[in-house]
């Protein structure tokens, strides 16, 4: 019963986060505009922070740059929330003392790079090719829509989303690259 209540609370937190995003950015939806990427990352982190803390995850931010980009804020937040949720889920399978999440923002030339690096369960080599396929998931309660829709959203904004891991037990790095011009 306690486990079911915990799962229900987690689902409610996720739904609340989605509603907060939609309400905060509804007026700007589908309208690309000049955005401060560091503020968008902070917004996504503030929505996810209670769940990260509840799961005993140590969060580190590293903003080497504070770039601005012309993009759809709503889609961008959806991508970031999904990446943070995936990292949190991957971290739930490691001991609490090993639950580390590092969020990095920097630029290279005319490209902004946001990375979500976790010390979680990692990715098995046989799953790599299917990570962004619609319906593919490694979680029993997952639906396999998050990475697929996030990759499509990144592409629609002229960017790309990748996911790397050295293998099971070695964590993963999600990298979102977006054009600055």
C-alpha positions in Angstrom: 0.0 0.0 0.0 2.8 2.4 0.9 4.5 1.7 -2.5 1.2 2.3 -4.4 0.8 5.6 -2.5 4.3 6.7 -3.4 3.8 5.8 -7.1 0.5 7.8 -7.1 2.2 10.8 -5.6 5.0 10.6 -8.2 2.4 10.5 -11.0 0.5 13.4 -9.5 3.8 15.4 -9.2 4.5 14.7 -12.8 1.0 15.8 -13.9 1.3 19.0 -11.7 4.6 19.8 -13.4 3.1 19.4 -16.8 0.1 21.6 -15.9 2.5 24.3 -14.4 4.4 24.3 -17.7 1.3 24.5 -19.8 -0.2 27.3 -17.7 3.1 29.3 -17.5 3.8 29.2 -21.2 0.3 28.8 -22.8 0.3 32.4 -24.1 3.6 31.8 -25.9 2.8 28.3 -27.2 4.0 27.6 -30.7 5.5 31.1 -31.1 9.2 31.1 -31.3 10.7 34.0 -29.4 14.0 35.1 -28.0 14.6 33.1 -24.8 17.2 33.0 -22.0 18.2 29.3 -22.1 19.6 29.4 -18.5 16.3 30.6 -17.3 14.4 27.8 -19.1 16.8 25.3 -17.5 16.2 26.8 -14.1 12.4 26.8 -14.6 12.5 23.1 -15.5 14.7 22.4 -12.5 12.5 24.3 -10.1 9.5 22.2 -11.3 11.4 19.0 -10.8 13.3 19.9 -7.6 10.8 18.6 -5.1 10.8 15.1 -6.7 14.6 15.2 -7.0 15.0 16.0 -3.3 12.4 13.4 -2.3 14.4 10.8 -4.1 17.7 11.8 -2.4 19.3 13.1 -5.7 22.3 15.5 -5.4 21.9 18.2 -8.1 24.8 20.2 -9.5 24.4 23.0 -12.0 27.2 24.2 -14.4 26.3 27.1 -16.6 29.4 28.0 -18.5 27.3 30.4 -20.7 24.0 32.1 -20.5 23.0 32.0 -24.2 19.8 33.3 -25.8 18.0 31.5 -28.6 14.9 31.9 -30.7 12.7 28.9 -29.9 9.3 27.7 -28.6 9.5 27.9 -24.8 6.7 25.4 -24.3 8.4 22.7 -26.4 11.8 23.5 -24.8 10.4 23.0 -21.3 8.7 19.8 -22.2 12.0 18.4 -23.5 13.9 19.5 -20.3 11.2 18.1 -18.0 11.3 14.8 -19.8 15.1 14.6 -19.6 15.1 15.4 -15.9 12.3 12.8 -15.3 14.2 10.1 -17.2 17.3 10.9 -15.2 15.4 10.7 -11.9 13.9 7.4 -12.9 17.4 6.0 -13.9 18.7 7.1 -10.5 16.0 5.4 -8.6 17.7 2.1 -9.3 21.0 3.0 -7.6 21.8 3.5 -3.9 20.8 6.9 -2.6 24.5 7.8 -1.9 25.2 7.4 -5.6 22.3 9.5 -7.0 24.0 12.4 -8.7 22.5 14.6 -11.4 24.6 17.2 -13.2 23.0 19.8 -15.5 25.4 21.6 -17.8 24.8 24.5 -20.2 27.4 25.9 -22.6 27.9 27.0 -26.1 30.2 26.0 -29.0 30.2 28.4 -31.9 26.6 29.1 -32.9 25.2 26.1 -30.9 23.9 25.9 -27.4 24.4 22.6 -25.6 22.3 21.5 -22.6 23.4 18.2 -20.9 21.6 16.2 -18.3 24.2 13.8 -16.8 23.1 11.1 -14.4 24.9 8.4 -12.4 22.0 6.0 -12.8 21.5 2.6 -14.3 23.0 3.4 -17.7 21.9 2.1 -21.1 22.4 -1.4 -22.4 24.1 -1.6 -25.8 21.2 -3.5 -27.3 18.8 -0.6 -26.5 20.9 2.2 -28.1 19.4 2.0 -31.6 15.8 2.1 -30.4 16.0 4.8 -27.7 14.2 7.4 -29.7 11.7 5.0 -31.3 8.0 5.6 -30.5 6.7 3.1 -28.0 10.2 1.9 -26.9 10.8 1.9 -23.1 12.8 0.0 -20.6 10.5 0.9 -17.7 7.6 -1.5 -16.9 5.3 1.5 -16.4 6.7 3.6 -19.2 4.9 4.3 -22.4 7.9 5.1 -24.7 6.7 8.5 -25.8 9.1 10.9 -23.9 12.4 10.5 -25.8 10.6 10.1 -29.1 8.5 13.3 -28.7 11.5 15.2 -27.3 13.7 14.3 -30.3 10.9 15.4 -32.6 10.5 18.7 -30.7 14.3 19.4 -30.8 14.3 18.7 -34.5 11.4 21.1 -35.1 13.4 23.8 -33.4 16.5 23.1 -35.6 18.3 21.1 -32.9 19.0 17.6 -32.0 18.8 15.3 -29.0 21.3 12.5 -28.3 21.6 10.0 -25.4 24.9 8.4 -24.6 26.0 5.8 -22.0 29.1 3.7 -21.4 26.8 0.8 -20.5 24.8 -0.6 -17.7 25.6 0.8 -14.3 27.6 3.7 -15.8 24.9 6.5 -16.0 23.8 8.4 -19.1 24.2 11.8 -20.7 21.3 13.4 -22.6 22.6 16.2 -24.9 20.3 18.8 -26.4 21.9 21.0 -29.0 20.1 24.1 -30.3 21.1 26.7 -32.8 21.7 30.2 -31.4 21.2 32.1 -34.6 
